Amino acid sequence: MKNIKLVANAEKQKRFRDRQKALGKKLVRAYVTPEAMENYKEIVEKTGWTDNDIVNNSLRITYAAYKNGQIRFLNKWLLEDDRKKKLKLKREKL
């Protein structure tokens, strides 16, 4: 006999996912690097956005850069920002 609580919880999760799909939303998540997690925390502190808002806006910004031919510029800026943060961390450790 299956545990009734586990079955009820699984059914509740399935209903939630089905509702989200019906609203046209799609689940998109990934593992992030420690550097990306620091950026995530900074965004949360400054904007107060939820995880969902951050993912949505990140995708929208990336798409806008793509449509306007600015992906190379965006990637270059991100790499330079990472280098600056690493240098700052090295200086703080000394």
PyMOL commands that place a pseudoatom at each C-alpha (Angstrom):
pseudoatom trace, name=CA, resn=MET, resi=1, chain=A, elem=C, hetatm=0, pos=[0.000, 0.000, 0.000]
pseudoatom trace, name=CA, resn=LYS, resi=2, chain=A, elem=C, hetatm=0, pos=[1.394, 3.403, -0.988]
pseudoatom trace, name=CA, resn=ASN, resi=3, chain=A, elem=C, hetatm=0, pos=[1.840, 6.148, 1.547]
pseudoatom trace, name=CA, resn=ILE, resi=4, chain=A, elem=C, hetatm=0, pos=[-1.251, 8.343, 1.179]
pseudoatom trace, name=CA, resn=LYS, resi=5, chain=A, elem=C, hetatm=0, pos=[0.660, 11.546, 2.073]
pseudoatom trace, name=CA, resn=LEU, resi=6, chain=A, elem=C, hetatm=0, pos=[3.243, 10.952, -0.654]
pseudoatom trace, name=CA, resn=VAL, resi=7, chain=A, elem=C, hetatm=0, pos=[0.565, 10.274, -3.254]
pseudoatom trace, name=CA, resn=ALA, resi=8, chain=A, elem=C, hetatm=0, pos=[-1.399, 13.374, -2.221]
pseudoatom trace, name=CA, resn=ASN, resi=9, chain=A, elem=C, hetatm=0, pos=[1.746, 15.529, -2.395]
pseudoatom trace, name=CA, resn=ALA, resi=10, chain=A, elem=C, hetatm=0, pos=[2.672, 14.186, -5.833]
pseudoatom trace, name=CA, resn=GLU, resi=11, chain=A, elem=C, hetatm=0, pos=[-0.845, 14.887, -7.077]
pseudoatom trace, name=CA, resn=LYS, resi=12, chain=A, elem=C, hetatm=0, pos=[-0.705, 18.426, -5.665]
pseudoatom trace, name=CA, resn=GLN, resi=13, chain=A, elem=C, hetatm=0, pos=[2.631, 19.050, -7.423]
pseudoatom trace, name=CA, resn=LYS, resi=14, chain=A, elem=C, hetatm=0, pos=[1.229, 17.690, -10.691]
pseudoatom trace, name=CA, resn=ARG, resi=15, chain=A, elem=C, hetatm=0, pos=[-1.810, 19.973, -10.465]
pseudoatom trace, name=CA, resn=PHE, resi=16, chain=A, elem=C, hetatm=0, pos=[0.492, 22.955, -9.822]
pseudoatom trace, name=CA, resn=ARG, resi=17, chain=A, elem=C, hetatm=0, pos=[2.663, 22.117, -12.845]
pseudoatom trace, name=CA, resn=ASP, resi=18, chain=A, elem=C, hetatm=0, pos=[-0.431, 21.630, -14.997]
pseudoatom trace, name=CA, resn=ARG, resi=19, chain=A, elem=C, hetatm=0, pos=[-1.797, 25.042, -13.913]
pseudoatom trace, name=CA, resn=GLN, resi=20, chain=A, elem=C, hetatm=0, pos=[1.506, 26.708, -14.750]
pseudoatom trace, name=CA, resn=LYS, resi=21, chain=A, elem=C, hetatm=0, pos=[1.559, 25.041, -18.187]
pseudoatom trace, name=CA, resn=ALA, resi=22, chain=A, elem=C, hetatm=0, pos=[-2.028, 26.163, -18.787]
pseudoatom trace, name=CA, resn=LEU, resi=23, chain=A, elem=C, hetatm=0, pos=[-0.915, 29.738, -18.056]
pseudoatom trace, name=CA, resn=GLY, resi=24, chain=A, elem=C, hetatm=0, pos=[1.766, 29.344, -20.742]
pseudoatom trace, name=CA, resn=LYS, resi=25, chain=A, elem=C, hetatm=0, pos=[4.687, 29.196, -18.313]
pseudoatom trace, name=CA, resn=LYS, resi=26, chain=A, elem=C, hetatm=0, pos=[7.614, 26.835, -18.726]
pseudoatom trace, name=CA, resn=LEU, resi=27, chain=A, elem=C, hetatm=0, pos=[9.955, 25.561, -16.023]
pseudoatom trace, name=CA, resn=VAL, resi=28, chain=A, elem=C, hetatm=0, pos=[13.529, 26.632, -16.742]
pseudoatom trace, name=CA, resn=ARG, resi=29, chain=A, elem=C, hetatm=0, pos=[16.234, 26.142, -14.130]
pseudoatom trace, name=CA, resn=ALA, resi=30, chain=A, elem=C, hetatm=0, pos=[19.920, 25.239, -14.133]
pseudoatom trace, name=CA, resn=TYR, resi=31, chain=A, elem=C, hetatm=0, pos=[22.946, 24.757, -11.940]
pseudoatom trace, name=CA, resn=VAL, resi=32, chain=A, elem=C, hetatm=0, pos=[24.955, 27.945, -11.498]
pseudoatom trace, name=CA, resn=THR, resi=33, chain=A, elem=C, hetatm=0, pos=[28.598, 28.655, -10.757]
pseudoatom trace, name=CA, resn=PRO, resi=34, chain=A, elem=C, hetatm=0, pos=[29.622, 30.291, -7.480]
pseudoatom trace, name=CA, resn=GLU, resi=35, chain=A, elem=C, hetatm=0, pos=[30.312, 33.526, -9.380]
pseudoatom trace, name=CA, resn=ALA, resi=36, chain=A, elem=C, hetatm=0, pos=[26.826, 33.450, -10.878]
pseudoatom trace, name=CA, resn=MET, resi=37, chain=A, elem=C, hetatm=0, pos=[25.370, 32.818, -7.413]
pseudoatom trace, name=CA, resn=GLU, resi=38, chain=A, elem=C, hetatm=0, pos=[27.109, 35.959, -6.127]
pseudoatom trace, name=CA, resn=ASN, resi=39, chain=A, elem=C, hetatm=0, pos=[25.548, 37.889, -9.011]
pseudoatom trace, name=CA, resn=TYR, resi=40, chain=A, elem=C, hetatm=0, pos=[22.180, 36.360, -8.184]
pseudoatom trace, name=CA, resn=LYS, resi=41, chain=A, elem=C, hetatm=0, pos=[22.431, 37.466, -4.545]
pseudoatom trace, name=CA, resn=GLU, resi=42, chain=A, elem=C, hetatm=0, pos=[23.440, 40.973, -5.623]
pseudoatom trace, name=CA, resn=ILE, resi=43, chain=A, elem=C, hetatm=0, pos=[20.448, 41.212, -7.961]
pseudoatom trace, name=CA, resn=VAL, resi=44, chain=A, elem=C, hetatm=0, pos=[18.090, 40.051, -5.196]
pseudoatom trace, name=CA, resn=GLU, resi=45, chain=A, elem=C, hetatm=0, pos=[19.506, 42.627, -2.767]
pseudoatom trace, name=CA, resn=LYS, resi=46, chain=A, elem=C, hetatm=0, pos=[19.271, 45.520, -5.209]
pseudoatom trace, name=CA, resn=THR, resi=47, chain=A, elem=C, hetatm=0, pos=[15.962, 44.726, -6.890]
pseudoatom trace, name=CA, resn=GLY, resi=48, chain=A, elem=C, hetatm=0, pos=[13.982, 42.559, -4.481]
pseudoatom trace, name=CA, resn=TRP, resi=49, chain=A, elem=C, hetatm=0, pos=[13.058, 40.294, -7.405]
pseudoatom trace, name=CA, resn=THR, resi=50, chain=A, elem=C, hetatm=0, pos=[12.044, 36.685, -6.911]
pseudoatom trace, name=CA, resn=ASP, resi=51, chain=A, elem=C, hetatm=0, pos=[13.900, 33.815, -8.539]
pseudoatom trace, name=CA, resn=ASN, resi=52, chain=A, elem=C, hetatm=0, pos=[11.241, 33.695, -11.224]
pseudoatom trace, name=CA, resn=ASP, resi=53, chain=A, elem=C, hetatm=0, pos=[11.580, 37.428, -11.983]
pseudoatom trace, name=CA, resn=ILE, resi=54, chain=A, elem=C, hetatm=0, pos=[15.352, 37.124, -12.277]
pseudoatom trace, name=CA, resn=VAL, resi=55, chain=A, elem=C, hetatm=0, pos=[15.142, 34.223, -14.731]
pseudoatom trace, name=CA, resn=ASN, resi=56, chain=A, elem=C, hetatm=0, pos=[12.433, 35.941, -16.797]
pseudoatom trace, name=CA, resn=ASN, resi=57, chain=A, elem=C, hetatm=0, pos=[14.299, 39.240, -16.989]
pseudoatom trace, name=CA, resn=SER, resi=58, chain=A, elem=C, hetatm=0, pos=[17.622, 37.539, -17.736]
pseudoatom trace, name=CA, resn=LEU, resi=59, chain=A, elem=C, hetatm=0, pos=[16.065, 35.730, -20.663]
pseudoatom trace, name=CA, resn=ARG, resi=60, chain=A, elem=C, hetatm=0, pos=[14.404, 38.916, -21.895]
pseudoatom trace, name=CA, resn=ILE, resi=61, chain=A, elem=C, hetatm=0, pos=[17.666, 40.897, -21.695]
pseudoatom trace, name=CA, resn=THR, resi=62, chain=A, elem=C, hetatm=0, pos=[19.597, 38.158, -23.487]
pseudoatom trace, name=CA, resn=TYR, resi=63, chain=A, elem=C, hetatm=0, pos=[16.939, 37.948, -26.201]
pseudoatom trace, name=CA, resn=ALA, resi=64, chain=A, elem=C, hetatm=0, pos=[16.936, 41.738, -26.643]
pseudoatom trace, name=CA, resn=ALA, resi=65, chain=A, elem=C, hetatm=0, pos=[20.736, 41.696, -27.013]
pseudoatom trace, name=CA, resn=TYR, resi=66, chain=A, elem=C, hetatm=0, pos=[20.429, 38.907, -29.581]
pseudoatom trace, name=CA, resn=LYS, resi=67, chain=A, elem=C, hetatm=0, pos=[17.740, 40.696, -31.607]
pseudoatom trace, name=CA, resn=ASN, resi=68, chain=A, elem=C, hetatm=0, pos=[19.786, 43.920, -31.636]
pseudoatom trace, name=CA, resn=GLY, resi=69, chain=A, elem=C, hetatm=0, pos=[23.062, 42.220, -32.570]
pseudoatom trace, name=CA, resn=GLN, resi=70, chain=A, elem=C, hetatm=0, pos=[24.619, 42.916, -29.171]
pseudoatom trace, name=CA, resn=ILE, resi=71, chain=A, elem=C, hetatm=0, pos=[25.354, 39.382, -27.912]
pseudoatom trace, name=CA, resn=ARG, resi=72, chain=A, elem=C, hetatm=0, pos=[29.107, 39.748, -28.486]
pseudoatom trace, name=CA, resn=PHE, resi=73, chain=A, elem=C, hetatm=0, pos=[29.062, 43.071, -26.618]
pseudoatom trace, name=CA, resn=LEU, resi=74, chain=A, elem=C, hetatm=0, pos=[27.061, 41.541, -23.739]
pseudoatom trace, name=CA, resn=ASN, resi=75, chain=A, elem=C, hetatm=0, pos=[29.436, 38.563, -23.444]
pseudoatom trace, name=CA, resn=LYS, resi=76, chain=A, elem=C, hetatm=0, pos=[32.474, 40.860, -23.499]
pseudoatom trace, name=CA, resn=TRP, resi=77, chain=A, elem=C, hetatm=0, pos=[30.979, 43.010, -20.754]
pseudoatom trace, name=CA, resn=LEU, resi=78, chain=A, elem=C, hetatm=0, pos=[30.204, 39.947, -18.620]
pseudoatom trace, name=CA, resn=LEU, resi=79, chain=A, elem=C, hetatm=0, pos=[33.759, 38.630, -18.986]
pseudoatom trace, name=CA, resn=GLU, resi=80, chain=A, elem=C, hetatm=0, pos=[35.239, 42.018, -18.043]
pseudoatom trace, name=CA, resn=ASP, resi=81, chain=A, elem=C, hetatm=0, pos=[32.915, 42.253, -15.041]
pseudoatom trace, name=CA, resn=ASP, resi=82, chain=A, elem=C, hetatm=0, pos=[34.025, 38.779, -13.889]
pseudoatom trace, name=CA, resn=ARG, resi=83, chain=A, elem=C, hetatm=0, pos=[37.676, 39.800, -14.173]
pseudoatom trace, name=CA, resn=LYS, resi=84, chain=A, elem=C, hetatm=0, pos=[37.049, 42.964, -12.152]
pseudoatom trace, name=CA, resn=LYS, resi=85, chain=A, elem=C, hetatm=0, pos=[35.313, 40.990, -9.399]
pseudoatom trace, name=CA, resn=LYS, resi=86, chain=A, elem=C, hetatm=0, pos=[38.153, 38.440, -9.246]
pseudoatom trace, name=CA, resn=LEU, resi=87, chain=A, elem=C, hetatm=0, pos=[40.742, 41.222, -8.943]
pseudoatom trace, name=CA, resn=LYS, resi=88, chain=A, elem=C, hetatm=0, pos=[38.691, 42.855, -6.197]
pseudoatom trace, name=CA, resn=LEU, resi=89, chain=A, elem=C, hetatm=0, pos=[38.545, 39.563, -4.275]
pseudoatom trace, name=CA, resn=LYS, resi=90, chain=A, elem=C, hetatm=0, pos=[42.310, 39.100, -4.601]
pseudoatom trace, name=CA, resn=ARG, resi=91, chain=A, elem=C, hetatm=0, pos=[42.926, 42.601, -3.261]
pseudoatom trace, name=CA, resn=GLU, resi=92, chain=A, elem=C, hetatm=0, pos=[40.588, 42.031, -0.329]
pseudoatom trace, name=CA, resn=LYS, resi=93, chain=A, elem=C, hetatm=0, pos=[42.412, 38.809, 0.604]
pseudoatom trace, name=CA, resn=LEU, resi=94, chain=A, elem=C, hetatm=0, pos=[45.790, 40.612, 0.797]
for i in range(1, 94): cmd.bond("trace and resi %d" % i, "trace and resi %d" % (i + 1))
show_as sticks, trace
zoom trace
